[in-house]
Structure formats: C-alpha cells, structure tokens
Amino acid sequence: MNPNFSQTLMVPGTDEIREILVKRVDQQKQAVGIVAGIIEPNGPRVVAYGNLARGDPRTVDGDRSSKLYLSPRSSPPWHWRTW
C-alpha cells in the first residue's frame, strides 16, 4: 500500500468485476478472456470471464493463469490478465 494514500480503497464486488470483464471481452473485444486477481485482507479473490483463445472452448480461470501477478503492495489492489 502507498503510505501517502490515506483513503481506504473500495474494491468492486465480484458481480461488478464480472460486468467489467464481460464488457471488455464481449462488447469492446479487448481480449478473448480476462482474469482479475484481487488482494483483500482475507486473502486473494479471482474473477474470470472468457476463453483461453479464439475458438477454444476452454474457459479462463485462476488455476490456469500461471502468469497472473498478484501483489499485496499494489495500489489499486487488483490486476488484469488478458488472453
């Protein structure tokens, strides 16, 4: 956390994050799949949407995203991994 940042960050809920992912994948065509990793006081949370590749029926998830980077020092406390 940034020691100069005195305000508590409000992390979006799972449903709100999923809506963001759906918009980026289905509407904006920014990726075929996205995994969001969120670091919270109770531990990490993963929200995923989409597929591993165009035409690939396998869905993205936190288990397959070995390159997902979760940093407890980041601000804001979430990261995107896109395919």
Secondary structure as GFF3:
##gff-version 3
##sequence-region A 1 83
A	DSSP	alpha_helix	14	22	.	.	.	ID=ss1
A	DSSP	pi_helix	23	27	.	.	.	ID=ss2
A	DSSP	beta_strand	33	40	.	.	.	ID=ss3
A	DSSP	beta_strand	43	50	.	.	.	ID=ss4
A	DSSP	beta_strand	78	82	.	.	.	ID=ss5
###
